[in-house]
Amino acid sequence: MDTQLNPDLARRCSAIADVQHQGEPLTAGDYRALLIVTVLVPIVLLVVGAVIQ
């Protein structure tokens, strides 16, 4: 099995590792929105679904 990466893939991997291409870090508001969307909304939907059933 060939262990060499495709040159295009190797270039993309090195670009991802560059801090300049990683964007801005998340803020506290971003983390709050992530928590609301991924935890609280599904819990509310489960509770509403259980009550309606």
mmCIF file of the N, C-alpha and C atoms, coordinates in Angstrom:
data_MODEL
# 
_entry.id   MODEL 
# 
loop_
_atom_site.group_PDB 
_atom_site.id 
_atom_site.type_symbol 
_atom_site.label_atom_id 
_atom_site.label_alt_id 
_atom_site.label_comp_id 
_atom_site.label_asym_id 
_atom_site.label_entity_id 
_atom_site.label_seq_id 
_atom_site.pdbx_PDB_ins_code 
_atom_site.Cartn_x 
_atom_site.Cartn_y 
_atom_site.Cartn_z 
_atom_site.occupancy 
_atom_site.B_iso_or_equiv 
_atom_site.pdbx_formal_charge 
_atom_site.auth_seq_id 
_atom_site.auth_comp_id 
_atom_site.auth_asym_id 
_atom_site.auth_atom_id 
_atom_site.pdbx_PDB_model_num 
ATOM 1   N N  . MET A 1 1  ? 0.836   -1.177 0.000  1.00 0.00 ? 1  MET A N  1 
ATOM 2   C CA . MET A 1 1  ? 0.000   0.000  0.000  1.00 0.00 ? 1  MET A CA 1 
ATOM 3   C C  . MET A 1 1  ? 0.881   1.241  0.000  1.00 0.00 ? 1  MET A C  1 
ATOM 4   N N  . ASP A 1 2  ? 0.535   2.196  -0.845 1.00 0.00 ? 2  ASP A N  1 
ATOM 5   C CA . ASP A 1 2  ? 1.324   3.415  -0.987 1.00 0.00 ? 2  ASP A CA 1 
ATOM 6   C C  . ASP A 1 2  ? 0.989   4.378  0.157  1.00 0.00 ? 2  ASP A C  1 
ATOM 7   N N  . THR A 1 3  ? 2.023   4.838  0.879  1.00 0.00 ? 3  THR A N  1 
ATOM 8   C CA . THR A 1 3  ? 1.797   5.726  2.012  1.00 0.00 ? 3  THR A CA 1 
ATOM 9   C C  . THR A 1 3  ? 1.971   7.198  1.651  1.00 0.00 ? 3  THR A C  1 
ATOM 10  N N  . GLN A 1 4  ? 2.278   7.498  0.409  1.00 0.00 ? 4  GLN A N  1 
ATOM 11  C CA . GLN A 1 4  ? 2.446   8.884  -0.023 1.00 0.00 ? 4  GLN A CA 1 
ATOM 12  C C  . GLN A 1 4  ? 1.089   9.543  -0.232 1.00 0.00 ? 4  GLN A C  1 
ATOM 13  N N  . LEU A 1 5  ? 0.947   10.752 0.283  1.00 0.00 ? 5  LEU A N  1 
ATOM 14  C CA . LEU A 1 5  ? -0.284  11.506 0.072  1.00 0.00 ? 5  LEU A CA 1 
ATOM 15  C C  . LEU A 1 5  ? -0.289  12.124 -1.320 1.00 0.00 ? 5  LEU A C  1 
ATOM 16  N N  . ASN A 1 6  ? -1.474  12.265 -1.847 1.00 0.00 ? 6  ASN A N  1 
ATOM 17  C CA . ASN A 1 6  ? -1.640  12.998 -3.089 1.00 0.00 ? 6  ASN A CA 1 
ATOM 18  C C  . ASN A 1 6  ? -1.096  14.409 -2.852 1.00 0.00 ? 6  ASN A C  1 
ATOM 19  N N  . PRO A 1 7  ? -0.325  14.989 -3.774 1.00 0.00 ? 7  PRO A N  1 
ATOM 20  C CA . PRO A 1 7  ? 0.260   16.323 -3.549 1.00 0.00 ? 7  PRO A CA 1 
ATOM 21  C C  . PRO A 1 7  ? -0.794  17.391 -3.230 1.00 0.00 ? 7  PRO A C  1 
ATOM 22  N N  . ASP A 1 8  ? -1.951  17.312 -3.878 1.00 0.00 ? 8  ASP A N  1 
ATOM 23  C CA . ASP A 1 8  ? -3.006  18.290 -3.600 1.00 0.00 ? 8  ASP A CA 1 
ATOM 24  C C  . ASP A 1 8  ? -3.527  18.119 -2.178 1.00 0.00 ? 8  ASP A C  1 
ATOM 25  N N  . LEU A 1 9  ? -3.700  16.886 -1.741 1.00 0.00 ? 9  LEU A N  1 
ATOM 26  C CA . LEU A 1 9  ? -4.164  16.615 -0.377 1.00 0.00 ? 9  LEU A CA 1 
ATOM 27  C C  . LEU A 1 9  ? -3.121  17.078 0.640  1.00 0.00 ? 9  LEU A C  1 
ATOM 28  N N  . ALA A 1 10 ? -1.859  16.842 0.376  1.00 0.00 ? 10 ALA A N  1 
ATOM 29  C CA . ALA A 1 10 ? -0.798  17.278 1.282  1.00 0.00 ? 10 ALA A CA 1 
ATOM 30  C C  . ALA A 1 10 ? -0.777  18.801 1.393  1.00 0.00 ? 10 ALA A C  1 
ATOM 31  N N  . ARG A 1 11 ? -1.005  19.491 0.288  1.00 0.00 ? 11 ARG A N  1 
ATOM 32  C CA . ARG A 1 11 ? -1.037  20.957 0.288  1.00 0.00 ? 11 ARG A CA 1 
ATOM 33  C C  . ARG A 1 11 ? -2.214  21.454 1.123  1.00 0.00 ? 11 ARG A C  1 
ATOM 34  N N  . ARG A 1 12 ? -3.369  20.812 0.964  1.00 0.00 ? 12 ARG A N  1 
ATOM 35  C CA . ARG A 1 12 ? -4.552  21.216 1.731  1.00 0.00 ? 12 ARG A CA 1 
ATOM 36  C C  . ARG A 1 12 ? -4.364  20.958 3.221  1.00 0.00 ? 12 ARG A C  1 
ATOM 37  N N  . CYS A 1 13 ? -3.756  19.823 3.564  1.00 0.00 ? 13 CYS A N  1 
ATOM 38  C CA . CYS A 1 13 ? -3.506  19.506 4.983  1.00 0.00 ? 13 CYS A CA 1 
ATOM 39  C C  . CYS A 1 13 ? -2.563  20.524 5.611  1.00 0.00 ? 13 CYS A C  1 
ATOM 40  N N  . SER A 1 14 ? -1.539  20.921 4.895  1.00 0.00 ? 14 SER A N  1 
ATOM 41  C CA . SER A 1 14 ? -0.615  21.916 5.441  1.00 0.00 ? 14 SER A CA 1 
ATOM 42  C C  . SER A 1 14 ? -1.290  23.278 5.548  1.00 0.00 ? 14 SER A C  1 
ATOM 43  N N  . ALA A 1 15 ? -2.206  23.595 4.638  1.00 0.00 ? 15 ALA A N  1 
ATOM 44  C CA . ALA A 1 15 ? -2.934  24.862 4.725  1.00 0.00 ? 15 ALA A CA 1 
ATOM 45  C C  . ALA A 1 15 ? -3.847  24.878 5.941  1.00 0.00 ? 15 ALA A C  1 
ATOM 46  N N  . ILE A 1 16 ? -4.477  23.750 6.257  1.00 0.00 ? 16 ILE A N  1 
ATOM 47  C CA . ILE A 1 16 ? -5.348  23.665 7.431  1.00 0.00 ? 16 ILE A CA 1 
ATOM 48  C C  . ILE A 1 16 ? -4.538  23.855 8.709  1.00 0.00 ? 16 ILE A C  1 
ATOM 49  N N  . ALA A 1 17 ? -3.336  23.336 8.744  1.00 0.00 ? 17 ALA A N  1 
ATOM 50  C CA . ALA A 1 17 ? -2.497  23.435 9.941  1.00 0.00 ? 17 ALA A CA 1 
ATOM 51  C C  . ALA A 1 17 ? -2.008  24.858 10.187 1.00 0.00 ? 17 ALA A C  1 
ATOM 52  N N  . ASP A 1 18 ? -2.042  25.712 9.168  1.00 0.00 ? 18 ASP A N  1 
ATOM 53  C CA . ASP A 1 18 ? -1.587  27.091 9.302  1.00 0.00 ? 18 ASP A CA 1 
ATOM 54  C C  . ASP A 1 18 ? -2.611  27.895 10.109 1.00 0.00 ? 18 ASP A C  1 
ATOM 55  N N  . VAL A 1 19 ? -2.168  28.519 11.188 1.00 0.00 ? 19 VAL A N  1 
ATOM 56  C CA . VAL A 1 19 ? -3.055  29.262 12.079 1.00 0.00 ? 19 VAL A CA 1 
ATOM 57  C C  . VAL A 1 19 ? -3.772  30.392 11.334 1.00 0.00 ? 19 VAL A C  1 
ATOM 58  N N  . GLN A 1 20 ? -3.130  30.967 10.369 1.00 0.00 ? 20 GLN A N  1 
ATOM 59  C CA . GLN A 1 20 ? -3.708  32.080 9.613  1.00 0.00 ? 20 GLN A CA 1 
ATOM 60  C C  . GLN A 1 20 ? -4.977  31.661 8.865  1.00 0.00 ? 20 GLN A C  1 
ATOM 61  N N  . HIS A 1 21 ? -5.121  30.396 8.525  1.00 0.00 ? 21 HIS A N  1 
ATOM 62  C CA . HIS A 1 21 ? -6.270  29.909 7.764  1.00 0.00 ? 21 HIS A CA 1 
ATOM 63  C C  . HIS A 1 21 ? -7.358  29.299 8.641  1.00 0.00 ? 21 HIS A C  1 
ATOM 64  N N  . GLN A 1 22 ? -7.235  29.390 9.943  1.00 0.00 ? 22 GLN A N  1 
ATOM 65  C CA . GLN A 1 22 ? -8.185  28.728 10.837 1.00 0.00 ? 22 GLN A CA 1 
ATOM 66  C C  . GLN A 1 22 ? -9.311  29.631 11.312 1.00 0.00 ? 22 GLN A C  1 
ATOM 67  N N  . GLY A 1 23 ? -9.306  30.881 10.950 1.00 0.00 ? 23 GLY A N  1 
ATOM 68  C CA . GLY A 1 23 ? -10.387 31.775 11.330 1.00 0.00 ? 23 GLY A CA 1 
ATOM 69  C C  . GLY A 1 23 ? -10.234 32.290 12.748 1.00 0.00 ? 23 GLY A C  1 
ATOM 70  N N  . GLU A 1 24 ? -11.279 32.987 13.203 1.00 0.00 ? 24 GLU A N  1 
ATOM 71  C CA . GLU A 1 24 ? -11.251 33.576 14.533 1.00 0.00 ? 24 GLU A CA 1 
ATOM 72  C C  . GLU A 1 24 ? -11.714 32.567 15.573 1.00 0.00 ? 24 GLU A C  1 
ATOM 73  N N  . PRO A 1 25 ? -11.182 32.654 16.787 1.00 0.00 ? 25 PRO A N  1 
ATOM 74  C CA . PRO A 1 25 ? -11.636 31.738 17.843 1.00 0.00 ? 25 PRO A CA 1 
ATOM 75  C C  . PRO A 1 25 ? -13.087 32.046 18.238 1.00 0.00 ? 25 PRO A C  1 
ATOM 76  N N  . LEU A 1 26 ? -13.753 31.058 18.795 1.00 0.00 ? 26 LEU A N  1 
ATOM 77  C CA . LEU A 1 26 ? -15.134 31.238 19.224 1.00 0.00 ? 26 LEU A CA 1 
ATOM 78  C C  . LEU A 1 26 ? -15.206 32.144 20.439 1.00 0.00 ? 26 LEU A C  1 
ATOM 79  N N  . THR A 1 27 ? -16.263 32.938 20.492 1.00 0.00 ? 27 THR A N  1 
ATOM 80  C CA . THR A 1 27 ? -16.483 33.822 21.630 1.00 0.00 ? 27 THR A CA 1 
ATOM 81  C C  . THR A 1 27 ? -17.430 33.141 22.621 1.00 0.00 ? 27 THR A C  1 
ATOM 82  N N  . ALA A 1 28 ? -17.633 33.789 23.767 1.00 0.00 ? 28 ALA A N  1 
ATOM 83  C CA . ALA A 1 28 ? -18.557 33.241 24.764 1.00 0.00 ? 28 ALA A CA 1 
ATOM 84  C C  . ALA A 1 28 ? -19.967 33.155 24.187 1.00 0.00 ? 28 ALA A C  1 
ATOM 85  N N  . GLY A 1 29 ? -20.356 34.134 23.405 1.00 0.00 ? 29 GLY A N  1 
ATOM 86  C CA . GLY A 1 29 ? -21.673 34.106 22.763 1.00 0.00 ? 29 GLY A CA 1 
ATOM 87  C C  . GLY A 1 29 ? -21.816 32.956 21.784 1.00 0.00 ? 29 GLY A C  1 
ATOM 88  N N  . ASP A 1 30 ? -20.741 32.648 21.081 1.00 0.00 ? 30 ASP A N  1 
ATOM 89  C CA . ASP A 1 30 ? -20.758 31.511 20.162 1.00 0.00 ? 30 ASP A CA 1 
ATOM 90  C C  . ASP A 1 30 ? -20.962 30.209 20.925 1.00 0.00 ? 30 ASP A C  1 
ATOM 91  N N  . TYR A 1 31 ? -20.270 30.072 22.053 1.00 0.00 ? 31 TYR A N  1 
ATOM 92  C CA . TYR A 1 31 ? -20.424 28.862 22.854 1.00 0.00 ? 31 TYR A CA 1 
ATOM 93  C C  . TYR A 1 31 ? -21.834 28.758 23.437 1.00 0.00 ? 31 TYR A C  1 
ATOM 94  N N  . ARG A 1 32 ? -22.413 29.892 23.852 1.00 0.00 ? 32 ARG A N  1 
ATOM 95  C CA . ARG A 1 32 ? -23.792 29.891 24.344 1.00 0.00 ? 32 ARG A CA 1 
ATOM 96  C C  . ARG A 1 32 ? -24.757 29.451 23.256 1.00 0.00 ? 32 ARG A C  1 
ATOM 97  N N  . ALA A 1 33 ? -24.589 29.993 22.049 1.00 0.00 ? 33 ALA A N  1 
ATOM 98  C CA . ALA A 1 33 ? -25.466 29.619 20.939 1.00 0.00 ? 33 ALA A CA 1 
ATOM 99  C C  . ALA A 1 33 ? -25.309 28.134 20.615 1.00 0.00 ? 33 ALA A C  1 
ATOM 100 N N  . LEU A 1 34 ? -24.096 27.632 20.644 1.00 0.00 ? 34 LEU A N  1 
ATOM 101 C CA . LEU A 1 34 ? -23.843 26.216 20.386 1.00 0.00 ? 34 LEU A CA 1 
ATOM 102 C C  . LEU A 1 34 ? -24.535 25.345 21.438 1.00 0.00 ? 34 LEU A C  1 
ATOM 103 N N  . LEU A 1 35 ? -24.460 25.743 22.695 1.00 0.00 ? 35 LEU A N  1 
ATOM 104 C CA . LEU A 1 35 ? -25.114 25.009 23.774 1.00 0.00 ? 35 LEU A CA 1 
ATOM 105 C C  . LEU A 1 35 ? -26.631 25.019 23.598 1.00 0.00 ? 35 LEU A C  1 
ATOM 106 N N  . ILE A 1 36 ? -27.181 26.168 23.275 1.00 0.00 ? 36 ILE A N  1 
ATOM 107 C CA . ILE A 1 36 ? -28.632 26.276 23.107 1.00 0.00 ? 36 ILE A CA 1 
ATOM 108 C C  . ILE A 1 36 ? -29.109 25.398 21.953 1.00 0.00 ? 36 ILE A C  1 
ATOM 109 N N  . VAL A 1 37 ? -28.430 25.485 20.828 1.00 0.00 ? 37 VAL A N  1 
ATOM 110 C CA . VAL A 1 37 ? -28.873 24.767 19.631 1.00 0.00 ? 37 VAL A CA 1 
ATOM 111 C C  . VAL A 1 37 ? -28.657 23.262 19.749 1.00 0.00 ? 37 VAL A C  1 
ATOM 112 N N  . THR A 1 38 ? -27.582 22.841 20.375 1.00 0.00 ? 38 THR A N  1 
ATOM 113 C CA . THR A 1 38 ? -27.261 21.410 20.389 1.00 0.00 ? 38 THR A CA 1 
ATOM 114 C C  . THR A 1 38 ? -27.748 20.671 21.633 1.00 0.00 ? 38 THR A C  1 
ATOM 115 N N  . VAL A 1 39 ? -28.092 21.390 22.712 1.00 0.00 ? 39 VAL A N  1 
ATOM 116 C CA . VAL A 1 39 ? -28.525 20.720 23.937 1.00 0.00 ? 39 VAL A CA 1 
ATOM 117 C C  . VAL A 1 39 ? -29.934 21.149 24.341 1.00 0.00 ? 39 VAL A C  1 
ATOM 118 N N  . LEU A 1 40 ? -30.128 22.434 24.525 1.00 0.00 ? 40 LEU A N  1 
ATOM 119 C CA . LEU A 1 40 ? -31.398 22.903 25.071 1.00 0.00 ? 40 LEU A CA 1 
ATOM 120 C C  . LEU A 1 40 ? -32.570 22.733 24.109 1.00 0.00 ? 40 LEU A C  1 
ATOM 121 N N  . VAL A 1 41 ? -32.394 23.066 22.852 1.00 0.00 ? 41 VAL A N  1 
ATOM 122 C CA . VAL A 1 41 ? -33.488 22.913 21.876 1.00 0.00 ? 41 VAL A CA 1 
ATOM 123 C C  . VAL A 1 41 ? -33.916 21.451 21.752 1.00 0.00 ? 41 VAL A C  1 
ATOM 124 N N  . PRO A 1 42 ? -32.992 20.502 21.605 1.00 0.00 ? 42 PRO A N  1 
ATOM 125 C CA . PRO A 1 42 ? -33.437 19.106 21.545 1.00 0.00 ? 42 PRO A CA 1 
ATOM 126 C C  . PRO A 1 42 ? -34.160 18.644 22.820 1.00 0.00 ? 42 PRO A C  1 
ATOM 127 N N  . ILE A 1 43 ? -33.720 19.109 23.983 1.00 0.00 ? 43 ILE A N  1 
ATOM 128 C CA . ILE A 1 43 ? -34.403 18.732 25.222 1.00 0.00 ? 43 ILE A CA 1 
ATOM 129 C C  . ILE A 1 43 ? -35.826 19.278 25.215 1.00 0.00 ? 43 ILE A C  1 
ATOM 130 N N  . VAL A 1 44 ? -35.994 20.522 24.833 1.00 0.00 ? 44 VAL A N  1 
ATOM 131 C CA . VAL A 1 44 ? -37.334 21.112 24.763 1.00 0.00 ? 44 VAL A CA 1 
ATOM 132 C C  . VAL A 1 44 ? -38.211 20.341 23.780 1.00 0.00 ? 44 VAL A C  1 
ATOM 133 N N  . LEU A 1 45 ? -37.654 19.985 22.638 1.00 0.00 ? 45 LEU A N  1 
ATOM 134 C CA . LEU A 1 45 ? -38.426 19.243 21.646 1.00 0.00 ? 45 LEU A CA 1 
ATOM 135 C C  . LEU A 1 45 ? -38.822 17.864 22.172 1.00 0.00 ? 45 LEU A C  1 
ATOM 136 N N  . LEU A 1 46 ? -37.938 17.205 22.900 1.00 0.00 ? 46 LEU A N  1 
ATOM 137 C CA . LEU A 1 46 ? -38.282 15.899 23.484 1.00 0.00 ? 46 LEU A CA 1 
ATOM 138 C C  . LEU A 1 46 ? -39.387 16.040 24.513 1.00 0.00 ? 46 LEU A C  1 
ATOM 139 N N  . VAL A 1 47 ? -39.302 17.062 25.346 1.00 0.00 ? 47 VAL A N  1 
ATOM 140 C CA . VAL A 1 47 ? -40.342 17.275 26.359 1.00 0.00 ? 47 VAL A CA 1 
ATOM 141 C C  . VAL A 1 47 ? -41.673 17.592 25.697 1.00 0.00 ? 47 VAL A C  1 
ATOM 142 N N  . VAL A 1 48 ? -41.666 18.468 24.717 1.00 0.00 ? 48 VAL A N  1 
ATOM 143 C CA . VAL A 1 48 ? -42.902 18.820 24.004 1.00 0.00 ? 48 VAL A CA 1 
ATOM 144 C C  . VAL A 1 48 ? -43.478 17.580 23.324 1.00 0.00 ? 48 VAL A C  1 
ATOM 145 N N  . GLY A 1 49 ? -42.626 16.787 22.704 1.00 0.00 ? 49 GLY A N  1 
ATOM 146 C CA . GLY A 1 49 ? -43.087 15.554 22.061 1.00 0.00 ? 49 GLY A CA 1 
ATOM 147 C C  . GLY A 1 49 ? -43.681 14.569 23.051 1.00 0.00 ? 49 GLY A C  1 
ATOM 148 N N  . ALA A 1 50 ? -43.102 14.470 24.238 1.00 0.00 ? 50 ALA A N  1 
ATOM 149 C CA . ALA A 1 50 ? -43.630 13.562 25.255 1.00 0.00 ? 50 ALA A CA 1 
ATOM 150 C C  . ALA A 1 50 ? -44.967 14.047 25.792 1.00 0.00 ? 50 ALA A C  1 
ATOM 151 N N  . VAL A 1 51 ? -45.128 15.352 25.915 1.00 0.00 ? 51 VAL A N  1 
ATOM 152 C CA . VAL A 1 51 ? -46.378 15.913 26.424 1.00 0.00 ? 51 VAL A CA 1 
ATOM 153 C C  . VAL A 1 51 ? -47.490 15.761 25.391 1.00 0.00 ? 51 VAL A C  1 
ATOM 154 N N  . ILE A 1 52 ? -47.188 15.983 24.129 1.00 0.00 ? 52 ILE A N  1 
ATOM 155 C CA . ILE A 1 52 ? -48.189 15.896 23.069 1.00 0.00 ? 52 ILE A CA 1 
ATOM 156 C C  . ILE A 1 52 ? -48.634 14.461 22.864 1.00 0.00 ? 52 ILE A C  1 
ATOM 157 N N  . GLN A 1 53 ? -47.772 13.528 23.037 1.00 0.00 ? 53 GLN A N  1 
ATOM 158 C CA . GLN A 1 53 ? -48.098 12.121 22.792 1.00 0.00 ? 53 GLN A CA 1 
ATOM 159 C C  . GLN A 1 53 ? -49.088 11.702 23.796 1.00 0.00 ? 53 GLN A C  1 
# 
